[in-house]
Amino acid sequence: MIPVGNYSKCPKCGREESAKNIKTEEKIPVKPKVGKGAVDDENVFASYEHKCEKCAYGKAEVVDQGIKYSDEESSVLLRSGKCGWSEQISKKTS
């Protein structure tokens, strides 16, 4: 229905109806979202060769958390590609 003044007119059949009698609620079907290439069992960003202490998976994602204060070094974590367990790499400078 296309509103025209105080009434609406259907573009297909030409039927006219008063605007007071028209229901404005319309149900629109919701389409489910489908992802392409989703992988549930492993992290696709895990490309660094590292054996996880928890699950013994052979690849990890490198996560750099940056610095908190200007005189500190950045924190680097290795996150397992399978279980998500994170291990911190400690840099020893002397």
Secondary structure, 3 states (H helix, E strand, C coil): CEEECCEEECCCCCCEEECCCCCCCCCCCCCCCCCCCCCCCCCCCCCEECCCCCCCCCEEEEEEEECCCCCCCCEEEEEECCCCCEEEECCCCC
